[in-house]
């Protein structure tokens, strides 16, 4: 498996900026053929991202994706941006992650009509599983003032062609809905990126925010208002996916302890005061002296949350001592933890929102430590219910 960065590609400048604003320490990397990429890290993490602009169309997207793959040997390629919904069940602003991609312009013209002969690319199983997990957590989206219902993540086929679809009654629109009626969204680049990934051996994920319904309403005021929101939602989910991908690979690459060292660690971290007996534990994760069980989460009150946050400080220290958390991330995490404790103690609606956002930022800082991330999940939920 590659140890390179995650490549994120977009077709439009609006989409590019939605991703770019989430990155820090950007530097330009110029390909020998003139293509410019920007390389940086996701804010608050060590996750490296290469950002590139393909412009519209499958052909251009395939060429730029191929260049990015050859230049950077990425962990994965994420194609991120907006798309049109083919069916009303998918809401504007929702995010569609492709389970598979249709190149729908493949076909044969016969006397009795145009017969579909598409190329199809399936999403890599590991990325699909991780994306589904993040969708279930449902804590990836940016808060949107005035909206109670945040965007949802949907999984299904995406149709990619060579023309802008903006009708429900044209012959081609009817043909697409007839032959590709399982497709949730339609756009113009995913097939090219998927083909480049297939030929180069790089995993590809397509993440699209729904900005319109491909029904004749493009270029309206509604479309102009939804397009930046849809692009931001796609960027938010893609960035979270990138961070988790890199974190999982780093955990998998960590050397395993030999039996003697493991036994010593268990001896230090787990103790039983009942007649000096040995303890067996079945848990989802063990970090330090904390055991995280696969059990229903307990509702926290304000005092409970503050207690849990103070306990989290000990876990940060333990992970730093063990080398799982670097010094800079540890100090930044402590600062965020102190900020969360202060806002949690105020117990107002605004302080509750600040606590949630601070804990989400803290989660990004410790993304390479799955046990810490797991501990933060119920605290984030509790912080949102303080008032």
Buried (B, 14 or more C-beta within 10 A) or exposed (E): EBEBBBBBBBBBEBBBBBBBEBBEEEEEBEBEEEBEBBBBBBBBBBBBBBBBBBBBBBBBBBBBBBBBBEBBBBBBBBBBBBBBBBBEEBEBBBBBBBBBBBBBBBBEEEEEEEEBEBBEBEBBEEBBEBBEEBBEEEBBBBEBEEEEEBBBBBBBBBBBBBEEBBBBEEEBBEBBBEBBEEBBBBBBBBBBBBBBBEEBEBBBBBBBBBBBBBBBBBEEEBBEEBBBBBBBBBBBBBBBBBBBBBBBBBEEEEEEEEEEEEEEEBEEBBEEEEEEEEEEEEEEBBBBEBBBEEEEEEEBEBEEBBEBBEEBBEBBBBBBEEEBBEEEBBEBBBEBBEBBBEBBBBEEEEBBBBBBBBBBBBBBBBBBBBBBBBBBBBBBBBBBEBE
